[in-house]
Amino acid sequence: MPASQTEPSPLAVPRGLAGVIVTDTALGDVRGREGFYHYRQYSAIELAQRRSFEDVWYLMFHGELPGRAESTAFAARTAGLRRLPPDVREALPAIARAGAVSGPLAGLRTALSLLGASAGFRPVYDIGADRRGQDALAVCAAVPTVLTSLYRLGQGLEPVEPRDDLPFAANYLHMLTGEEPDAARTAAVERYLVSTVDHGFNASTFTARVIASTGADVAACLVGAVGALSGPLHGGAPSRALDTLDAIGTPDRIDGWIRQRVLAGERIMGFGHPVYRTEDPRSRMLRSVAQSFGGPLVDFAVEVERRVEAILAELKPGRELHTNVEFYAGVVMELCGLPREMFTPTFCAARMVGWSANILEQADDSKIIRPAARYVGTPPPHPVPPL
């Protein structure tokens, strides 16, 4: 019987699986044409404005927002998981030295593997939902400690021990700077962290779920997600968006600089998104956060945004291009005193929660993700030539 009668022919799909539905999820969605995204049943932006990072973490893991007592208990529980096992802590200086050029995000991949091994993480296929949740909780709590320690060691500074008395965002800033966190800057960073917890089936989230579908342990899944995030086409680059502002330099150079790049077909960092066809809601919120600080950098960023959209409308009519999360995220983190090399690692610290929630959801399905590819090479069977 011909093969076509025994095997279903593979379907043609768009490049990059754009728009292809690969599974069902109860974690959230991105509605690009509306400029809206949500975690569970709540607007992500409204959560960023009204709830703590720990509350959103609880929501992603447990499916509902905590009450006051649950919120306090969960915050205390996660704070107690911030300290690293001795063997991981002792290895960090060597990891930092090895990653002197590549930075904390690359070092995190190694540290995550060691953390999973040190904690005795077992394949999610072999353990129950409670243990999977405990493993995921432990990693999400420890990652900020790893990232800030690697950064400080790379700068020739001693790591700062986490504090149990500080909420997630405040503790992160404390471990990064070694200083008492400022309330306004902590609130701004927390809004950014909440707004980047999850964002649909992006490349790193999908990577984490593919690995989880094999039954691998939580740390292995997260290592793969971090690897995907490190790619320049995915991980975003808030620091590169700031580099754009630096390259333009002054208001009188805005139009000439933008026109040159638009006409040359070059990408303007911090603008455009593969899903949103309107303004990125994260960018809109972070613009408001930046404007609450005010100052020359914010005024300049707002003017650059205005002129990019106006010049694009003139030179490329009909093409929608708006700021994405990178643009004002870079401005906000700069205003909050974060070093540029820690912009993407900070994003990663938040996204750990979203990745982990996706891993836990995927682990409930025992079916391995195994798509097909269409062969387009020389038709087989081809004679094997003799030597």
C-alpha positions as CSV (number, residue, x, y, z in Angstrom):
1,M,0.0,0.0,0.0
2,P,1.5,3.5,-0.9
3,A,2.9,5.4,2.1
4,S,0.4,8.2,1.4
5,Q,-2.4,5.8,2.3
6,T,-0.9,4.6,5.6
7,E,0.6,7.8,7.0
8,P,-1.1,11.2,7.2
9,S,0.7,13.8,5.1
10,P,2.3,16.5,7.2
11,L,0.5,19.9,7.1
12,A,2.2,22.9,5.7
13,V,2.7,25.4,8.6
14,P,3.9,29.0,8.7
15,R,7.6,29.7,9.3
16,G,8.3,29.9,13.0
17,L,4.9,28.2,13.7
18,A,3.5,31.7,13.7
19,G,-0.2,31.6,14.8
20,V,-0.2,27.8,15.1
21,I,-2.1,26.5,18.2
22,V,0.0,23.8,19.9
23,T,-1.8,23.3,23.1
24,D,-4.4,24.6,25.6
25,T,-3.3,26.7,28.6
26,A,-5.1,28.3,31.5
27,L,-2.1,30.5,32.4
28,G,-2.9,33.5,30.1
29,D,-2.9,34.9,26.6
30,V,-1.7,37.8,24.4
31,R,-4.4,39.5,22.3
32,G,-2.1,41.4,19.9
33,R,-4.7,43.2,17.8
34,E,-6.3,44.6,21.0
35,G,-3.1,45.5,22.8
36,F,-4.0,43.4,25.8
37,Y,-2.6,40.4,27.7
38,H,-3.6,38.7,30.8
39,Y,-2.4,36.3,33.6
40,R,-5.1,33.7,34.3
41,Q,-8.3,35.8,34.3
42,Y,-6.7,39.2,35.2
43,S,-5.3,42.0,33.1
44,A,-1.5,41.8,33.6
45,I,-1.2,45.6,33.6
46,E,-3.9,45.9,36.3
47,L,-2.0,43.3,38.3
48,A,1.2,45.3,37.9
49,Q,-0.5,48.4,39.2
50,R,-2.4,46.8,42.1
51,R,-0.7,43.7,43.3
52,S,2.8,42.6,44.6
53,F,5.1,40.4,42.7
54,E,4.5,37.6,45.2
55,D,0.8,37.8,44.8
56,V,1.1,37.4,41.0
57,W,3.6,34.5,41.6
58,Y,0.9,32.9,43.8
59,L,-1.7,33.4,41.1
60,M,0.4,31.8,38.4
61,F,1.2,28.8,40.6
62,H,-2.2,28.3,42.3
63,G,-4.7,29.7,39.8
64,E,-6.2,32.4,42.1
65,L,-5.1,35.5,43.8
66,P,-4.2,35.1,47.5
67,G,-6.2,36.7,50.4
68,R,-4.3,38.8,52.9
69,A,-3.3,35.9,55.1
70,E,-2.3,33.7,52.1
71,S,-0.3,36.6,50.7
72,T,1.7,37.1,53.9
73,A,2.3,33.4,54.3
74,F,3.4,33.0,50.7
75,A,5.8,36.0,50.8
76,A,7.4,34.6,54.0
77,R,7.7,31.1,52.4
78,T,9.4,32.3,49.3
79,A,11.7,34.7,51.2
80,G,12.9,31.7,53.2
81,L,14.0,30.0,50.0
82,R,16.4,32.8,48.8
83,R,19.6,31.5,50.2
84,L,21.7,29.2,48.1
85,P,23.0,25.7,49.0
86,P,26.7,25.9,50.1
87,D,28.0,24.0,47.0
88,V,26.2,26.4,44.7
89,R,27.4,29.5,46.6
90,E,31.0,28.2,46.6
91,A,30.9,27.6,42.9
92,L,29.7,31.1,42.0
93,P,33.1,32.8,41.9
94,A,34.4,30.3,39.4
95,I,31.2,30.7,37.3
96,A,31.6,34.5,37.4
97,R,35.2,34.3,36.3
98,A,34.4,32.0,33.4
99,G,31.6,34.3,32.3
100,A,33.5,37.5,32.6
101,V,32.6,38.4,29.0
102,S,29.2,36.7,28.6
103,G,27.8,38.0,31.9
104,P,25.3,36.8,34.6
105,L,22.7,35.4,32.2
106,A,25.2,32.9,30.7
107,G,26.4,32.0,34.2
108,L,22.9,31.4,35.3
109,R,22.6,28.4,33.0
110,T,25.5,26.7,34.8
111,A,24.3,27.7,38.2
112,L,20.8,26.4,37.5
113,S,22.1,23.0,36.6
114,L,24.2,22.9,39.7
115,L,21.3,24.1,41.8
116,G,19.0,21.3,40.5
117,A,21.6,18.7,41.1
118,S,22.5,20.0,44.6
119,A,18.8,20.0,45.6
120,G,18.2,16.5,44.2
121,F,15.6,17.6,41.6
122,R,14.0,14.5,40.0
123,P,12.3,14.3,36.6
124,V,8.9,15.8,36.7
125,Y,7.6,12.6,35.2
126,D,8.6,10.7,38.3
127,I,7.2,13.0,41.0
128,G,3.9,14.3,42.0
129,A,2.4,17.8,41.6
130,D,3.3,18.9,45.1
131,R,7.0,18.1,44.7
132,R,7.1,19.7,41.2
133,G,5.7,22.8,42.8
134,Q,8.2,22.8,45.6
135,D,11.1,22.5,43.1
136,A,9.7,25.3,41.0
137,L,9.2,27.5,44.0
138,A,12.8,26.9,45.2
139,V,14.3,27.9,41.8
140,C,12.3,31.0,41.4
141,A,13.2,32.2,44.8
142,A,17.0,31.4,44.4
143,V,17.5,32.9,40.9
144,P,17.7,36.5,42.0
145,T,20.3,35.6,44.5
146,V,22.3,33.8,41.8
147,L,22.0,36.7,39.3
148,T,22.9,39.5,41.7
149,S,25.8,37.4,43.1
150,L,27.2,36.7,39.7
151,Y,27.0,40.4,38.8
152,R,28.7,41.6,41.9
153,L,31.4,39.0,41.7
154,G,32.1,40.1,38.1
155,Q,32.5,43.6,39.4
156,G,35.0,42.5,42.1
157,L,32.4,42.9,44.8
158,E,31.2,40.5,47.5
159,P,27.7,39.1,47.0
160,V,25.0,40.6,49.3
161,E,23.0,38.0,51.3
162,P,19.3,38.1,50.8
163,R,17.1,39.5,53.5
164,D,13.9,37.7,54.7
165,D,12.3,41.0,55.8
166,L,12.1,42.5,52.3
167,P,9.6,41.8,49.6
168,F,10.9,40.3,46.3
169,A,11.6,43.5,44.4
170,A,13.1,45.4,47.3
171,N,15.3,42.4,48.2
172,Y,16.4,42.2,44.5
173,L,17.6,45.8,44.5
174,H,19.2,45.4,47.9
175,M,21.2,42.3,46.7
176,L,22.2,44.1,43.5
177,T,23.3,47.5,45.0
178,G,24.1,46.6,48.6
179,E,22.0,49.6,49.7
180,E,18.7,50.1,51.4
181,P,16.1,50.1,48.6
182,D,14.4,53.3,47.8
183,A,10.6,53.1,47.9
184,A,9.9,54.8,44.6
185,R,12.5,52.8,42.7
186,T,11.3,49.6,44.3
187,A,7.7,50.3,43.2
188,A,8.9,51.0,39.7
189,V,11.0,47.9,39.4
190,E,8.2,45.8,40.9
191,R,5.8,47.0,38.2
192,Y,8.3,46.1,35.6
193,L,8.8,42.6,37.1
194,V,5.1,41.9,37.3
195,S,4.5,43.1,33.7
196,T,7.1,40.6,32.4
197,V,6.2,37.4,34.3
198,D,4.6,35.8,31.3
199,H,3.7,36.7,27.7
200,G,2.1,33.9,25.8
201,F,3.9,31.1,24.0
202,N,7.1,32.9,23.2
203,A,10.2,31.0,22.2
204,S,11.6,30.5,25.7
205,T,8.3,29.5,27.2
206,F,7.7,27.0,24.4
207,T,11.2,25.7,24.9
208,A,10.5,25.1,28.6
209,R,7.4,23.2,27.8
210,V,9.0,21.1,25.2
211,I,11.6,20.0,27.7
212,A,9.0,19.5,30.4
213,S,7.1,17.2,27.9
214,T,10.1,14.9,28.0
215,G,9.6,14.5,31.8
216,A,12.9,16.3,32.6
217,D,13.5,18.0,35.9
218,V,12.5,21.6,36.6
219,A,16.0,22.9,36.5
220,A,16.7,21.3,33.1
221,C,13.5,22.9,31.7
222,L,14.6,26.3,33.0
223,V,18.1,26.0,31.7
224,G,16.6,25.5,28.2
225,A,14.4,28.5,28.7
226,V,17.3,30.7,29.7
227,G,19.2,29.5,26.7
228,A,16.4,30.5,24.4
229,L,16.1,33.9,26.1
230,S,19.8,34.6,25.5
231,G,19.2,34.7,21.8
232,P,19.2,38.3,20.5
233,L,16.0,37.7,18.4
234,H,14.1,36.8,21.5
235,G,15.5,38.0,24.8
236,G,15.0,41.6,24.1
237,A,17.5,44.2,24.8
238,P,16.4,47.1,27.0
239,S,20.0,48.2,27.0
240,R,20.1,48.3,23.2
241,A,17.1,50.6,23.3
242,L,19.0,52.9,25.5
243,D,21.9,52.6,23.2
244,T,19.6,54.0,20.5
245,L,18.9,57.1,22.6
246,D,22.7,57.4,23.3
247,A,23.4,57.2,19.5
248,I,20.9,59.9,18.7
249,G,22.3,62.1,21.5
250,T,20.3,65.3,21.3
251,P,16.9,66.4,20.1
252,D,18.1,68.2,17.0
253,R,19.6,64.9,15.7
254,I,16.4,62.8,16.1
255,D,14.8,63.3,12.7
256,G,18.0,62.8,10.7
257,W,19.0,59.7,12.6
258,I,15.6,58.1,12.3
259,R,15.1,58.9,8.6
260,Q,18.5,57.4,7.7
261,R,17.7,54.1,9.4
262,V,14.1,53.8,8.2
263,L,15.2,54.5,4.6
264,A,18.0,51.9,4.9
265,G,15.6,49.3,6.2
266,E,17.4,49.0,9.5
267,R,15.7,48.0,12.8
268,I,15.2,50.7,15.4
269,M,15.8,49.0,18.7
270,G,12.8,49.2,21.1
271,F,10.2,49.5,18.4
272,G,8.0,46.8,16.9
273,H,6.7,43.5,18.2
274,P,5.8,40.2,16.4
275,V,2.4,40.0,18.1
276,Y,1.1,43.5,18.9
277,R,-0.4,45.4,16.0
278,T,-1.1,48.3,18.3
279,E,0.7,49.9,21.2
280,D,2.4,47.4,23.5
281,P,0.5,47.7,26.8
282,R,3.7,47.1,28.8
283,S,5.3,50.0,27.0
284,R,2.3,52.3,27.8
285,M,2.4,51.4,31.5
286,L,6.2,51.8,31.7
287,R,6.1,55.2,29.9
288,S,3.7,56.3,32.7
289,V,6.2,54.9,35.4
290,A,9.1,56.8,33.7
291,Q,7.1,60.0,33.5
292,S,6.4,59.8,37.2
293,F,10.2,60.2,37.7
294,G,10.5,62.9,35.0
295,G,13.8,64.4,33.9
296,P,15.7,64.9,30.6
297,L,16.1,61.2,29.8
298,V,12.3,60.7,30.0
299,D,11.5,63.8,28.0
300,F,14.0,62.7,25.3
301,A,12.6,59.2,25.1
302,V,9.1,60.5,24.7
303,E,10.1,62.8,21.9
304,V,12.0,60.0,20.1
305,E,9.0,57.8,20.3
306,R,6.8,60.6,18.9
307,R,9.1,61.3,16.0
308,V,9.7,57.7,15.1
309,E,6.0,57.1,14.7
310,A,5.5,60.4,12.8
311,I,8.4,59.7,10.4
312,L,7.4,56.2,9.8
313,A,3.9,57.3,9.0
314,E,5.4,59.6,6.4
315,L,7.9,57.3,4.9
316,K,6.1,53.9,5.3
317,P,2.4,54.8,5.3
318,G,0.2,52.0,6.6
319,R,3.0,50.3,8.6
320,E,2.3,50.2,12.3
321,L,5.3,50.5,14.5
322,H,5.2,51.3,18.2
323,T,7.5,51.1,21.2
324,N,7.7,47.6,22.7
325,V,8.5,46.7,26.3
326,E,12.2,47.2,25.8
327,F,12.1,50.9,25.1
328,Y,10.7,52.2,28.3
329,A,11.9,49.3,30.4
330,G,15.4,50.5,29.6
331,V,14.5,54.0,30.7
332,V,12.8,52.9,33.9
333,M,15.7,50.6,34.9
334,E,18.2,53.3,34.1
335,L,16.3,55.7,36.3
336,C,16.2,53.1,39.1
337,G,20.0,52.7,39.0
338,L,20.2,49.2,37.5
339,P,23.4,48.6,35.5
340,R,22.7,48.0,31.8
341,E,24.2,44.5,31.9
342,M,21.6,43.5,34.4
343,F,18.5,44.6,32.4
344,T,17.9,41.3,30.7
345,P,18.9,39.2,33.8
346,T,16.2,41.3,35.7
347,F,13.7,40.4,33.0
348,C,14.8,36.7,33.4
349,A,14.3,36.9,37.2
350,A,10.6,37.7,36.6
351,R,10.1,35.4,33.7
352,M,11.2,32.4,35.9
353,V,7.8,32.5,37.4
354,G,6.0,32.3,34.1
355,W,8.3,29.6,32.8
356,S,7.8,27.6,35.9
357,A,4.0,27.9,35.8
358,N,4.2,26.6,32.2
359,I,6.4,23.7,33.2
360,L,4.0,22.7,36.0
361,E,1.1,22.9,33.6
362,Q,2.9,20.9,30.9
363,A,4.0,18.2,33.4
364,D,0.3,17.3,33.9
365,D,0.3,16.1,30.3
366,S,2.3,12.9,29.7
367,K,2.4,13.3,25.9
368,I,5.8,14.3,24.6
369,I,5.9,17.2,22.1
370,R,7.3,15.7,18.9
371,P,6.4,17.6,15.7
372,A,7.4,16.6,12.2
373,A,9.6,18.3,9.6
374,R,9.2,18.2,5.9
375,Y,12.2,16.8,4.1
376,V,13.3,18.9,1.1
377,G,16.7,17.4,0.3
378,T,17.7,15.0,-2.5
379,P,15.0,12.3,-2.9
380,P,16.0,9.0,-1.2
381,P,16.9,6.3,-1.6
382,H,20.1,7.5,-3.3
383,P,22.8,5.0,-4.2
384,V,25.7,5.0,-1.8
385,P,28.9,5.4,-3.9
386,P,31.9,3.2,-3.3
387,L,35.1,4.7,-1.9
